[in-house]
Amino acid sequence: MKTFKIVLLVVFSVLSLQANINILKSTNSFTTSGGVTDMLIKKQKLYVATTNSTIDIFDINTKEKIKQITIPKIKDFIGDTINAKIYSVDVIDDKLLILSQGNKGGRNIFIYKNEKLHTIISDKKRQFIAKAIFLSKDKILYSLLSNQLFLYDLKDQKIVYERQASQSRFSDFSLNDDKSKIIIADESGVLHEYQTSNGKFIKDYKYQNLDNVYQVDWKKNKIITAGQDRRSVVYNATNKNAYYKEADFLIYSCALSPSAKLAGFSSDEFNNVTIFNTLTKADLYKLTGSKMIITNIIFLNENEIFVSSDDSKINYYKLENKGF
């Protein structure tokens, strides 16, 4: 009888938690020119990288597309002309950093400024670059699929340092708020932290994700992961304390709000996104309406979120204030 009461208590507790989750549909959407691979927000503009050789730029306030940047098409391995997939995009001042697919599987890094594309690293170098971002207006960071991290000086056109994070295949990286540190995720599930200025290794985060980490995000003193093992881990970057949220499906994407009080992760096979409180661990919202695998989650602030997927639609959600 006692066991039966305990089971009932657990069931009612779970149902109570589920009852407190708000199911939200998108209040608006943005139509892009291709499947979305990367997104970022700068100065009330949403920059969207696609699979179709384009970067779409939207005004967040008017919800209108205000510009489209197109990079040259490429030749594939058999010589056919195809669109270049754009892997990542970043912005600083009036410059865009673009990492894209190159000829016959190579990679190009461009800087777009004053309506012109300038080649920084050519696909002829045969470097299989997976992600690139600005560290400053004069320096960029990029990682290869082989998990080598590079700091590159744009003025001197030379590599400042190179670091081998691990022997595991690279997945993603994220900078802390002041860009002084970088966290690198790979297929091992271990996170590797380095100083960005000199490439000095700081520490590893282990034993929480047991397989490939698809994405990682870092805000304030919190780090979140999206794992193939169906775990989204939240680390305290100060003391390495951690916990994880479990899902019923592979977790492809994750993000933290600017304050790191909220977090989101893709949580099921229906491409829904769960938003939870990182302090209480309580699930607050389920964001619905995405038709394909989630590729990016971005918090504009504590109440507004953009969610992209492999299709050409970006959903916009406005959270209700629940007192956090």
N, C-alpha and C positions, 0 to 999 in steps of 0.2 A: 504493500500500500504506500509505503514511504517512497519507494522508487517511482511508482506511478505519479505521485504528487510532484516529484522532482522533474520528471519528464514533461508533465503538464506545464510546470512553471517555465521550463526552457522554451516550450512551444509558444506559450503566451508572450514571453519576452521577445522572441524572434518576430512574432506577428506584430507586436507593439512597435518594434523598431521599423518594420516594413511600412506600417501604417503612417509613420512620421516622415516617410520619404515623399517628397513632392515630385510628381511626374510632370515634366515640362516639355512642351513643344516649342520649336523655334518661333520667335516673334518676327524674324526677318531672315532673308537669305541673300547671298551674293552669287551670281553666276560667273564662273571663270571660263577661260578659253581652253581648259584641259584638266586632267586629273591633277589634284593639288599635292605637291611634294613637300613644300615648306611655306611657312608664313611668319611674318613678324609685323609688329606695330611700332611706328615711329611718328610722332607729332600728328596724331589723329589720322594717319594714313595706314592702310593695310596693304602690305606688299605680299604678293602671292606668286610663288614659283610653280610652274606647271610642267607636265610631260610633253607639251606641244611647242617647245622653243620660245615660250613667252613668260614674261612677268607682268601680271596685272596689278595695277595700283588703284585702290579704292579710297574715296573720302569716307571716313567712318560716320561723319555726321549726316551727310546727304545720302549715303548708301550708294553713291554713283561711282562707276568706273571712270577715273579721270585720266588714265594713261595706260598704254600697253607698250612694253619693250620687247622687241623680237630679236633673237640671236640667230645666226645663220644655221641652216639645216646642215646635216652631216651625212657621211657615207658609212653604211654599216659594213659588216665583215664580207658581204658578198657584192658590195659596190652599189647597193640601192641607196637612193637619197631618202632620208627620213628626218623627222623632227628630232631635235636634241632635247633630251630630258634634262631639266634643271634640278640639280640635287639640293642646292642651298642658296640662300640669298641673304645679304646683310646690308645695312645702310649706316653711313656715318657722314655727317654734313651733307654735301651735295653729291656724294659718291655711292654707287651700288657695287657690291662685291657679288659676283655671280660665278658659281661653280656649275659646270654643265658637262654633259656627255660630249665626247669628241669623236673624231673619225676612228672607225674600227676599234671601238671600246676604250679609247683614251679619255682623258679629262682636260677641260680647259678652265682656267680661272681668268675671268675678265673683270675689269673695272669699267663701269658705265658712268661717264661724266660728260656734261655739255653735249648730250645727244650722240655721243660716240662711244664705241666699244674699244677698250685698250686691252690687249692680251698681256697678262701677267705671267702665267704658266701655260705653255702650249701642250696640246695633246701629243705633239711629236716627242715629248719627253717620256711618254708612256708611264706616267705616274698615276696610279689608280686612286685618286683622291676621293674621299667620301664626304667630307664636310669642310667648309672654310668660313671664317668669320674675321671681322676687324677686331684687333686688339686695341689699336689706336688709329689715327688717320695715316700713320706712316708704317704700320706693321699689321700683318695678318697671321692668324694661326690656321693651320690646316692639318688634317689627319688622313693617312692612307688606310686602305682596307687592311693592310698588314699591321696596323696599329702603331705606326710611327707618327709622332707629333712633331710638327715643324713650326718654328717662328721665322717669318720671312720679312725682311726689311724692304719696303717698296722703293725707298729713295736710293738705297745702295744696290738694290736688285740682287740681294744675296741672302742665304740662309744664316740666321743668327745662331740657332741651335736645332738639333734633332734628338728626339728621345724615343726609345722603344718602350711603350707602356707595358706590353706583355707580348707573348707569342700567340695570343688568341686574336681572332678576327675582330676588327673594330666595329662598333655599332653606332655610338653617339658620343657627344661631349657637351658640356654646359659650363659657362663661367659663373662665378659668384657675382654679387651685385657691383663690386668695384673693379671687376676684371683682374684681380690680383691672383686668383687661383682658378684652376680648371679641373673638372672631374671628368674622367674618361670611362665609358662603359664598353664592355666587349662581350663576346659569346661565352666567357667563363662565368659570368655573373658577378665577378669582382669589380669594384669601382676603384680607380686609381686617381689620386689627387696630386697635382703638381703646382708649383709656382709658375706663373706665366712669364715673369720678367727674365728668369734665368733657367727655367726648365728643371728646377730642383724638385726631386721627389719628396712628398710630404708623408703620405700614408695611404693604406688600402682600406676599403670597406668590404668585409667578407661575411660569408656564411648565412646570408639572408636570401638572395637570389641564387638558385641552384643551376641555372641555365642562362641562355642568352638574354641580355638586357637590351631591348629594342631602343628605348629612349630613356633620357635622364634629364632632370631639370633641377635648378638650384636657385633658391630665393631665400634671402636673410640667412638664417642658420640651418635651413632644412634642405634636404636633397630627396627627390622622389624618383623612383624607377618604374619602368614598364617592362614586365618580364615574360619570357616565353613559358616560364614555369607557373604562370597564372597568379603571380604575386606582384603587387605594387608595394614596394618597400619605402618607408619614410625613415630617413636617417637624421639624427641631430649631428650637424657637421662639427659641433664643438666637442662633444664627448663620445660620438659614434653610437650612442644608444639608438635602437631601431625597433620598429614593429612593421608588420605587413598586413595589407588587405588582400584577401583572396577573391578570385573571380572564377567563373565556370568556363572561361574561354581564355585563349591567349590574350595577353594585355599588350597591345601594340603602341599605345600612346599614353602620355601622362603630362601633367603640368601643375604648377603651384601658382596661387594668386600672388600679387605683389607683396602682401604682408606675410605670406606663407601660412596664414590661418586656414585657408581653404586649399583643397587639392582636387584634381579630377583625373580619372583614368578610364579607358575604354574597358567595359566590364562584362560584356557578353557577346554571344554570336549574332545578336540582332543589332550590333553597332551602336548600342547605347553607351552613354558616358555617365559614370557615377561621380557626384560631387560630395566630398565629405569634409568634416571639421578635423584638422590635423591634431588638435589638442585632445578633443574628446573621442576621436575616431568614429564619431557618429555619421552615418550616411544621411545626407540632407536632400539631395535632388537626383533624379535620373533624367538626363537629357536625351530625348528621343528624336527620331526623324532622319537620321543618317542612313543612307541606302547601301553604302559600301564600307570597306575596312577603314577605320579611323586612321588618319595620318598625322594630324596635329590638333592640339588643344591649346588655346591661348586665352588667358585672362586679360581683358582690357583694364579691369579694376576688380574690386571685390564683388561686383554685382553683374558684370557683363562678360560674356564668354563667346569666343568663336571656335567652331569645330569644323575641321575639314576632313575629307575622306578621299578615296581613290577616284571619285567622280568629280564633276565640275561644279558642285554646289557646296558653298560654305554656309553653315547654319549659325545664326546669331541668337543667343539666349540672354534673357534678363532675369536674374534671380530675384526672388522675393526676399525681403529682409526677415531673417529668422533670429535676429538678436545676437549675432556673434560679432 
